[in-house]
Amino acid sequence: YGAGGPNQGSYAVHISRKAMACEFEVVLNAGQYDGGTELALDALDLVERLEAQLSYFRPESEISEINRAAAEGPVPVEEQLFGLLTVADQVYKNTEGAFDLTATPLWKAWGFARGEGRLPSEQEVNEALQTVSGSLVELDAAGRTIRFLKAGVELNLGSIGKGYALDRVAQLLDEAGINDYLIQGGQSSVTAKGSRIVDSQPDGWLVGLGDPLRPGSRLGYVRLRGRALGTSGSASQFFRHKGRRYSHIVDPRTGQSAEGVLSATVLAPDAAQADALATSFFVLGPEKAVEYCQSHPDLAAILICPASRSPGFEIQRIGVPDDDFLSASELL
């Protein structure tokens, strides 16, 4: 991630805090808005409150309460969280199950919950799949409730929660009249509005695109103008077994580690959608990602895949104009 990229001609103010197991950061143009820093701190307070509501790992969170009770009967859901669950359900349906908030049992079977990837047995995968399916989650819009159709189903918002938090922060800044900002969560979720002012020339915001084979290195920069970016990849979470690379992203339809993509970056109108679709495209692969973007013209994507004929990788841009993608060498 790089707010504005290298060689900037004016200062930016960076306000950050650890939350949701990563660093959240608000970036503003220095001196542009009175009270901007205080608003950024309010925004980070909001992220902390959202973490307390959404965390799978906190027993007192609303998500944990849903996971404990929803198999017994309908559970009321806070309004904005219900909206997020509705978005997740729509992405589940639109991607034919490639995105699924119920996939945690598979993540556990593969050892990623303990941070130690392992190859599960066929029986372990099949057992995990018994409680993995978005079709086992019933949302009642009229009553604003959620119900699980099977015991053992549980939700984990790890694949969409950071993006949702960025959207809520962006809403807070918008309502306060802040029209130029970049917000990022964990370097994989970013949303931006207006411009990073460089030598008084507004020009959007440049965000670094990471090299999936060399963590910490950048392949280039994507220009964000009034939209969000989400990246899903296996640069730091994978293991090897008998020479084969297994990603921590598991296809919830088959229970197998997703293959064929090293990282998927999606540009979308909002960060929750960008996050969810980045995971989806990592699972679906380039061909399906192209089809999806063609039927949703407000989306764009950058997929980095293993090279077909040699070591290394290939970059596939889907709906990203040349002006909005700069190679690392162009900015040296």
Secondary structure, DSSP 4 states (H G I P E B T S, - for coil): --SS-SS-SS-EEEEEEEETTEEEEEEEETTSSTTHHHHHHHHHHHHHHHHHHH-TT-TTSHHHHHHHHTTTS-EE--HHHHHHHHHHHHHHHHTTTSS-TT-HHHHHHTTGGGT------HHHHHHHHTT--GGGEEEETTTTEEEESSTT-----TTTHHHHHHHHHHHHHHHTT--SEEEEETTTEEEEES---BTTB---EEEEEE-TTSTT-EEEEEEESSSEEEEEE-SSSEEEETTEEEES-B-TTT-SBP-S-SEEEEEESSHHHHHHHHHHHHHH-HHHHHHHHHH-TT-EEEEEEE-SSSSSEEEEEES--GGGEEEGGGG-
